[in-house]
Amino acid sequence: MEQIAADEGIPRVVAFYLPQYFPIPENDEWWGPGFTEWTNVAQARPRYPGHYQPRVPGELGFYDLRVPETRQAQADLAQQYGVTAFCYWHYWFGGGRRLLERPFAEVLESKEPSLSFCLAWANQSWSGIWHGAPDRVLVEQTYPGDDDYRAHFDAVLPAFLDPRYFRVDGKPLFYVFFTSALPDPQHFLDFWRGLAIDAGLPGIYFVGSSPPVRPPGGPDFDAFVVAAHPQRYIRRRDVVRRLGRRLGVPPVRSYRRFSAALPQLVQNVQSLPCVVPGWDNTPRSGKEGVVLHGATPEEFQRQVERAVDCVRSYPRDEQIIFVKAWNEWAEGDYLEPDRRYGRGFLEALRSGLESVPRVSERDR
């Protein structure tokens, strides 16, 4: 099957990419030798009748991201079905502390795969919430000041300068997950933009995840991604009656209703839609998780079509759709093939992009 051509007037698609699929010493210490995201995925069990668990990967298998062939196979699938770039979750905790940086570092150094990429700063403390210990802080997110901001920028500058880096009007896109956690968001944006100019870049295209629209006088992000964290937007009404977490049954919501709400969340040119193949974080959080029930490729395709319609009036370079996510298996949101649907969600993404009339060029 031929991949979607970049010049067909179709929005660019950026998929969040989790690098939590290889062992690191910290996870070995906290959760036991060999722990990876697959540990949570493999131990998941159904919590109510019809609950789709466990989720078993398809053709890519239980992979290890230290393997270059795995990273290439992921990129080949992504390109074939319309994903423009992977947005790698990037962990910088302050003071130079980093985690899970190896897969992206090897992508950068090896120049392979050729798929475009960008970085998403997951600026949030790591806790034991995935294992029922939310008060246990494993690594604290800190903001030591401008010297650390400069060190952080210097660490990611080689990525910004890579020709594969995803750009908007020539500016490298940098995503900040927890915008309100920054001590002074506007200062951070201005400081990094100044460093980018000094490095010969035209600036940085900053994208945040919250709030969904920019408040008056708020930090000058170029755009916000809405619905990037589905649990923030899930409606209260359940598909099945909530039996109570004390019985081990998590809240269960309607995927269809969540999907249909997307156009109402995207309300202005600063908002970029994020499509979600599904959501079920019970492998991580157990009864404290939330399930979007009824996620199917067909319903996901309709969500993609709505997202395309949301961005059709945007300037061409800002016609961007985010996907949460490429491979967040323990949250039940992934495009990668699984045993039940195969490549169904990838095919739905491609069909959703192609079934809507082409997004027309907008006069600059």
C-alpha positions as CSV (number, residue, x, y, z in Angstrom):
1,M,0.0,0.0,0.0
2,E,1.4,3.4,-0.9
3,Q,1.9,6.0,1.8
4,I,0.0,9.2,1.8
5,A,1.9,11.9,-0.1
6,A,2.7,15.0,1.9
7,D,1.6,17.4,-0.8
8,E,-2.0,16.1,-1.2
9,G,-3.5,18.8,1.0
10,I,-4.0,16.4,4.0
11,P,-3.3,17.7,7.5
12,R,0.0,16.6,9.0
13,V,-0.4,14.0,11.8
14,V,1.8,13.9,14.9
15,A,1.6,10.9,17.2
16,F,2.8,10.9,20.8
17,Y,5.4,8.2,21.3
18,L,6.2,6.5,24.6
19,P,9.8,5.3,25.1
20,Q,9.0,3.1,28.1
21,Y,9.8,-0.2,26.4
22,F,13.2,-1.2,27.6
23,P,14.6,-1.7,31.1
24,I,16.4,1.0,33.0
25,P,18.1,0.8,36.4
26,E,15.6,3.1,38.1
27,N,12.6,0.9,37.1
28,D,14.5,-2.2,38.1
29,E,15.0,-0.7,41.6
30,W,11.4,0.6,41.9
31,W,9.4,-2.2,40.4
32,G,11.7,-5.2,40.0
33,P,14.2,-6.4,37.4
34,G,13.2,-6.1,33.8
35,F,10.2,-3.8,34.4
36,T,8.9,-2.0,31.3
37,E,5.5,-0.8,30.1
38,W,4.9,-4.4,28.9
39,T,4.9,-5.5,32.5
40,N,1.7,-3.6,33.2
41,V,0.2,-4.6,29.8
42,A,0.8,-8.3,30.3
43,Q,-0.7,-8.5,33.8
44,A,-4.0,-6.7,32.9
45,R,-7.3,-8.5,33.4
46,P,-10.9,-7.8,32.5
47,R,-12.7,-5.9,35.3
48,Y,-16.3,-6.1,34.0
49,P,-18.1,-8.2,31.3
50,G,-17.0,-7.1,27.8
51,H,-13.9,-5.3,29.1
52,Y,-11.2,-5.6,26.5
53,Q,-8.2,-6.8,28.5
54,P,-5.5,-7.9,28.3
55,R,-4.4,-6.2,25.1
56,V,-1.8,-8.2,23.2
57,P,0.4,-6.6,20.5
58,G,0.1,-7.8,17.0
59,E,2.9,-8.0,14.3
60,L,5.4,-5.9,16.2
61,G,5.2,-8.1,19.3
62,F,6.4,-7.3,22.8
63,Y,9.3,-5.2,21.4
64,D,12.4,-3.7,22.9
65,L,13.1,-0.1,21.8
66,R,16.9,-0.7,22.0
67,V,16.5,-2.7,18.8
68,P,16.9,-0.5,15.7
69,E,14.9,-2.9,13.5
70,T,11.9,-2.3,15.8
71,R,12.1,1.4,15.5
72,Q,12.4,1.1,11.7
73,A,9.3,-1.2,11.6
74,Q,7.3,1.3,13.6
75,A,8.3,4.2,11.4
76,D,7.5,2.2,8.2
77,L,4.0,1.5,9.5
78,A,3.5,5.1,10.6
79,Q,4.5,6.5,7.2
80,Q,2.4,4.0,5.3
81,Y,-0.8,5.0,7.1
82,G,-0.5,8.8,7.3
83,V,1.6,9.6,10.4
84,T,3.9,12.5,9.6
85,A,6.0,12.5,12.8
86,F,6.5,10.8,16.2
87,C,6.4,13.2,19.2
88,Y,8.7,11.5,21.6
89,W,8.0,12.0,25.3
90,H,11.1,13.7,26.8
91,Y,11.9,13.6,30.5
92,W,14.0,16.4,31.9
93,F,13.5,16.7,35.7
94,G,15.8,19.6,36.3
95,G,19.5,19.6,37.2
96,G,20.3,17.6,34.2
97,R,18.3,14.6,35.4
98,R,16.9,12.5,32.5
99,L,15.2,9.2,32.1
100,L,14.3,7.0,29.1
101,E,16.4,9.0,26.7
102,R,18.1,6.1,25.0
103,P,15.7,5.3,22.1
104,F,15.5,8.9,20.9
105,A,19.2,9.5,21.4
106,E,19.9,6.5,19.1
107,V,17.4,7.8,16.5
108,L,19.2,11.1,16.5
109,E,22.7,9.7,16.4
110,S,22.0,6.9,13.8
111,K,20.0,9.2,11.5
112,E,17.5,6.3,11.3
113,P,14.6,6.0,10.8
114,S,13.9,8.9,8.4
115,L,10.5,9.6,9.8
116,S,10.1,13.2,11.2
117,F,10.0,13.7,14.9
118,C,9.6,16.3,17.6
119,L,9.8,16.4,21.4
120,A,7.2,16.6,24.2
121,W,8.5,17.6,27.6
122,A,6.7,15.5,30.2
123,N,7.4,18.0,32.9
124,Q,5.7,16.1,35.8
125,S,7.1,14.3,38.8
126,W,7.1,10.5,38.6
127,S,5.2,8.8,41.4
128,G,3.9,5.4,42.3
129,I,0.4,6.1,41.0
130,W,0.7,3.4,38.4
131,H,1.0,0.9,41.2
132,G,-1.4,2.1,43.7
133,A,1.0,4.4,45.6
134,P,0.2,7.9,44.3
135,D,1.9,9.6,47.3
136,R,5.3,7.9,46.6
137,V,7.4,10.4,44.7
138,L,10.1,8.6,42.6
139,V,11.6,11.5,40.8
140,E,10.6,15.1,41.5
141,Q,10.2,17.6,38.6
142,T,12.1,20.7,39.5
143,Y,12.8,24.1,37.9
144,P,16.2,25.3,39.2
145,G,16.2,28.5,37.1
146,D,17.7,30.0,33.9
147,D,21.0,28.0,34.1
148,D,18.9,24.8,34.0
149,Y,16.7,26.2,31.2
150,R,19.9,26.9,29.2
151,A,21.3,23.4,29.9
152,H,18.0,21.9,28.8
153,F,17.9,23.9,25.6
154,D,21.5,22.9,24.8
155,A,20.6,19.3,25.3
156,V,17.8,19.4,22.8
157,L,19.4,21.8,20.3
158,P,21.0,18.9,18.2
159,A,17.5,17.6,17.7
160,F,16.1,21.0,16.7
161,L,18.9,21.3,14.1
162,D,18.2,17.8,12.6
163,P,16.6,18.1,9.2
164,R,14.0,15.5,10.3
165,Y,12.7,17.7,13.1
166,F,9.0,18.6,12.7
167,R,8.6,22.3,12.0
168,V,5.9,24.9,11.7
169,D,6.8,27.9,9.5
170,G,10.4,26.8,9.9
171,K,10.3,26.7,13.7
172,P,10.8,23.4,15.6
173,L,7.7,22.3,17.4
174,F,8.2,21.8,21.2
175,Y,5.3,20.4,23.3
176,V,5.0,21.2,27.0
177,F,2.7,18.8,28.8
178,F,2.1,20.6,32.2
179,T,2.0,24.2,31.2
180,S,0.7,25.5,34.5
181,A,3.5,23.8,36.5
182,L,6.1,26.2,35.0
183,P,7.0,28.8,37.7
184,D,6.7,31.6,35.1
185,P,5.6,30.1,31.7
186,Q,6.0,33.3,29.7
187,H,9.6,33.7,31.0
188,F,10.4,30.1,29.9
189,L,8.9,30.7,26.4
190,D,10.8,34.0,26.0
191,F,14.0,32.6,27.3
192,W,14.0,29.6,24.9
193,R,12.9,31.7,21.9
194,G,15.8,33.9,22.5
195,L,18.2,31.0,22.7
196,A,16.7,29.6,19.5
197,I,17.4,32.9,17.7
198,D,20.9,32.9,19.0
199,A,21.4,29.4,17.6
200,G,20.3,30.5,14.2
201,L,16.7,29.2,14.3
202,P,13.7,31.3,13.4
203,G,12.2,30.6,16.9
204,I,10.3,27.8,18.5
205,Y,6.6,26.8,17.9
206,F,5.5,26.1,21.4
207,V,2.5,23.8,21.9
208,G,0.8,23.2,25.3
209,S,-1.7,20.7,26.5
210,S,-3.7,22.9,28.9
211,P,-5.8,25.0,28.9
212,P,-7.7,24.2,25.6
213,V,-7.9,27.9,24.8
214,R,-5.5,30.7,25.7
215,P,-6.8,32.8,28.5
216,P,-6.4,36.6,28.2
217,G,-3.0,37.6,29.3
218,G,-1.9,34.0,29.5
219,P,1.5,32.6,28.3
220,D,2.1,33.1,24.7
221,F,2.0,29.5,23.4
222,D,1.6,29.2,19.7
223,A,-1.1,26.6,20.1
224,F,-2.8,24.2,22.5
225,V,-3.7,20.6,22.0
226,V,-7.1,19.7,23.2
227,A,-8.2,16.3,24.5
228,A,-4.6,15.2,24.6
229,H,-5.3,13.6,28.0
230,P,-8.7,12.0,27.6
231,Q,-9.3,11.6,31.4
232,R,-9.6,15.4,31.7
233,Y,-12.5,15.5,29.2
234,I,-14.4,12.3,29.8
235,R,-18.1,12.8,30.5
236,R,-19.6,11.7,33.8
237,R,-22.3,9.4,32.5
238,D,-21.3,5.8,32.3
239,V,-22.0,3.2,29.6
240,V,-22.5,0.7,32.4
241,R,-23.5,1.7,35.9
242,R,-20.5,2.3,38.1
243,L,-20.5,-0.5,40.6
244,G,-18.0,1.2,42.8
245,R,-14.3,1.1,42.9
246,R,-14.6,-0.8,46.1
247,L,-15.8,-3.7,44.0
248,G,-12.8,-3.4,41.7
249,V,-14.7,-1.9,38.8
250,P,-13.4,1.4,37.3
251,P,-15.6,4.2,35.9
252,V,-16.7,3.3,32.4
253,R,-17.5,6.0,29.8
254,S,-18.7,6.1,26.3
255,Y,-16.0,6.3,23.6
256,R,-18.5,7.4,21.0
257,R,-19.7,10.3,23.2
258,F,-16.1,11.4,23.9
259,S,-15.3,11.2,20.2
260,A,-18.4,13.3,19.2
261,A,-17.4,16.1,21.6
262,L,-14.1,16.9,19.7
263,P,-15.4,19.7,17.5
264,Q,-16.8,21.5,20.6
265,L,-13.4,21.4,22.3
266,V,-11.5,22.9,19.3
267,Q,-12.8,26.5,19.2
268,N,-10.1,28.7,17.8
269,V,-7.0,28.8,15.6
270,Q,-4.8,28.3,18.7
271,S,-6.4,24.9,19.3
272,L,-5.2,21.8,17.6
273,P,-7.3,18.6,17.8
274,C,-6.0,15.4,19.3
275,V,-7.6,12.1,18.2
276,V,-7.6,9.2,20.6
277,P,-7.8,5.6,19.4
278,G,-9.0,4.5,22.9
279,W,-8.4,5.0,26.6
280,D,-8.1,2.4,29.3
281,N,-5.5,2.9,32.0
282,T,-6.6,0.1,34.2
283,P,-3.3,-1.9,33.4
284,R,-1.5,0.9,35.3
285,S,-4.1,2.1,37.8
286,G,-6.5,-0.8,38.3
287,K,-9.8,0.2,39.7
288,E,-8.6,3.8,40.0
289,G,-8.4,4.0,36.2
290,V,-11.0,5.0,33.6
291,V,-12.2,3.2,30.6
292,L,-13.6,4.6,27.3
293,H,-15.8,1.7,26.3
294,G,-16.7,0.9,22.7
295,A,-13.6,2.1,20.9
296,T,-13.6,0.7,17.4
297,P,-11.7,1.5,14.2
298,E,-15.0,2.7,12.6
299,E,-15.7,5.2,15.4
300,F,-12.1,6.3,15.4
301,Q,-12.3,7.0,11.7
302,R,-15.3,9.3,12.3
303,Q,-13.2,11.1,15.0
304,V,-10.4,11.6,12.5
305,E,-12.8,13.0,10.0
306,R,-14.1,15.5,12.6
307,A,-10.5,16.5,13.4
308,V,-9.7,17.1,9.7
309,D,-12.8,19.4,9.5
310,C,-11.6,21.3,12.6
311,V,-8.3,22.3,11.0
312,R,-9.3,22.9,7.3
313,S,-9.5,26.7,7.7
314,Y,-6.1,27.0,9.4
315,P,-3.0,28.3,7.7
316,R,-1.5,25.3,5.7
317,D,1.5,24.8,8.0
318,E,-0.8,24.7,11.1
319,Q,-3.1,22.1,9.8
320,I,-1.9,19.6,12.3
321,I,-3.7,16.7,14.1
322,F,-2.2,15.1,17.1
323,V,-2.8,11.4,18.0
324,K,-2.6,10.1,21.5
325,A,-0.9,7.9,21.0
326,W,1.3,5.7,18.8
327,N,2.1,3.2,21.5
328,E,0.7,3.9,25.0
329,W,-0.4,0.4,25.6
330,A,-1.0,0.5,29.3
331,E,-3.4,3.5,28.7
332,G,-5.2,1.6,26.0
333,D,-4.4,4.3,23.4
334,Y,-2.3,3.1,20.6
335,L,-2.3,2.9,16.8
336,E,0.1,-0.1,16.6
337,P,-1.5,-3.4,15.5
338,D,-3.0,-5.6,18.2
339,R,-4.3,-9.2,18.1
340,R,-8.0,-8.1,18.0
341,Y,-8.0,-5.4,15.4
342,G,-4.7,-5.9,13.5
343,R,-4.0,-2.8,11.6
344,G,-7.6,-1.6,12.0
345,F,-6.9,1.7,13.7
346,L,-4.1,2.5,11.3
347,E,-6.4,1.8,8.4
348,A,-9.0,4.0,10.1
349,L,-6.6,6.9,10.4
350,R,-5.7,6.6,6.7
351,S,-9.3,6.3,5.7
352,G,-10.4,9.3,7.9
353,L,-7.7,11.5,6.3
354,E,-8.6,10.5,2.8
355,S,-12.4,10.3,3.0
356,V,-12.8,14.0,3.7
357,P,-12.4,16.6,0.8
358,R,-8.8,17.8,0.6
359,V,-7.9,20.7,2.9
360,S,-7.4,23.6,0.6
361,E,-4.5,25.9,0.6
362,R,-5.1,29.2,2.5
363,D,-3.7,32.4,1.1
364,R,-0.9,33.7,3.2
